[in-house]
């Protein structure tokens, strides 16, 4: 992991910005759309993960899975993402609608 990139992400989040990214992953031969994000809110750091089978994306209410977890520190939030094999260095600013 690139420490300078992580430092930029931490600074942005601590300054009230939302950072994250989207990707397509293959799981058991099936493609899934994933979206991850982190933001600071009221002294906590919120991690966000959304997942839906790519072929069901038009039925997000029925097939989408969303998870928001509060963490005491940004380090805890980043370790949480690492434990889920999320590439922290891919986090960047969002264009368009923010995930949360």
GICOR-V694984 format. One record per residue. N is the residue number from 1. PHI is phi in degrees with one decimal (* if undefined). Layout:
BEGIN
n: {N,N}
phi: {PHI,PHI}
END
This chain:
BEGIN
n: {1,2,3,4,5,6,7,8,9,10,11,12,13,14,15,16,17,18,19,20,21,22,23,24,25,26,27,28,29,30,31,32,33,34,35,36,37,38,39,40,41,42,43,44,45,46,47,48,49,50,51,52,53,54,55,56,57,58,59,60,61,62,63,64,65,66,67,68,69,70,71,72,73,74,75,76,77,78,79,80,81,82,83,84,85,86,87,88,89,90,91,92,93,94,95,96,97,98,99,100}
phi: {*,-81.7,-61.1,-68.3,-66.3,-62.6,-61.0,-64.5,-64.5,-60.5,-60.5,-62.1,-64.3,-64.9,-91.8,91.4,-88.1,-95.3,-128.9,175.1,-165.9,-121.4,-155.5,-107.3,-124.0,-95.2,-128.0,51.9,79.9,-120.4,-87.3,-126.2,-92.7,-119.4,-136.1,-127.8,-156.6,-141.3,-152.6,-101.5,-147.1,52.3,83.1,-107.5,-110.8,-100.6,-103.4,-129.0,-137.1,-125.5,-145.0,-154.8,-58.7,-58.9,-78.2,-117.7,-60.8,-75.8,-117.8,-59.4,-64.1,-89.2,-118.6,-76.4,-124.7,-121.7,-135.7,-123.2,-125.8,-90.3,-125.4,-74.9,-142.8,-67.2,-62.0,-60.6,-64.3,-67.3,-64.1,-59.6,-63.4,-60.3,-65.3,-101.7,59.3,-89.7,-81.5,-56.8,-65.8,-85.5,-63.4,-154.8,-73.0,-94.6,-104.6,87.5,-75.4,-75.8,-66.6,-156.9}
END
